[in-house]
Amino acid sequence: MPFEAVIAEFAAALENPAAPPPPDALGRRGAPDGRRFSVYRNNVAVSLIGALAARYPVMRAILGEPTFGDLARAFARARKPRSPVMIAYGGEFPDFLQEAGPGLAPAGVIEVARLENAWVEAYHAEDAAAASLADLAALEPAALAGARAVLHPAARLLRLATPAGSLWQANQAKPPPGRRRRATPGEGFPPDRDRAETQDAREDRGEDVLITRPEAEVFVRILPPDGYAFARGLAAGATFARAANALGDPEDFGTHLVGLVEAGAIRSILSGDPP
């Protein structure tokens, strides 16, 4: 049998717990060894589920071990790693749960998973220095309206339909060992005057989240109203003046811009009009 066919047969048997060991997977006696192959198959499944648990610790804590394990096992059966680098595995888990239909996991929990996935992406993103307030202050006032910002490679913007950012923050009292996860409510940004302070008042409202990694530490911030639209405009290449049009009060753009710089979300500031 061609080598490629042997590998395909072996992989298919790994994916199906009820499948017999492939005939070419021989034990010490030169015959198929179902017991040994089952141990190997179980180890593969356990390692994939463990990778998901490490990527989504808050989701795991919210759902509990049995429920999370069932969902992770279903994903591991349906989606195999595309790379030998396991830190890349599991990025599609939130989409998998969403596509599986309602009832498999609460919408807020799925969005917590989206946030956790973005956290991991930010943690492993390209290293780069972030722009400072001094860089912003160096702009001539006349050049401010036509200036642009390049977002930091680690910056992630999420628009969530549920208060998943608050739910994630509420589960940060005991961060996983070796993975410090910092959450801030949005320091440096305009105050959220329209949003009630109590959790009960926020349960039916979505949240916009900014994730950054200044100086190798990941931070999560819940953005104030219009903050997401302003930041997305900058990410798309809009000038400061054009991005400010997304704000309820364009005069607030300076406060939003300073908030993004202080959060480490901007890599560089470009002065002047586009060519």
Secondary structure as UniProt FT lines:
FT   HELIX           3..15
FT   TURN            17..18
FT   TURN            23..24
FT   TURN            28..29
FT   HELIX           34..55
FT   HELIX           57..63
FT   HELIX           65..78
FT   HELIX           86..88
FT   TURN            89..92
FT   HELIX           93..99
FT   TURN            102..103
FT   HELIX           107..123
FT   HELIX           133..137
FT   HELIX           141..143
FT   TURN            144..146
FT   STRAND          148..151
FT   TURN            153..154
FT   STRAND          156..160
FT   HELIX           164..170
FT   TURN            177..178
FT   STRAND          182..184
FT   TURN            187..188
FT   TURN            193..194
FT   HELIX           200..202
FT   TURN            203..204
FT   STRAND          207..212
FT   HELIX           214..216
FT   STRAND          219..222
FT   TURN            225..226
FT   HELIX           227..235
FT   TURN            236..237
FT   HELIX           240..244
FT   TURN            245..246
FT   HELIX           250..252
FT   HELIX           253..262
FT   TURN            263..264
FT   STRAND          266..270
//
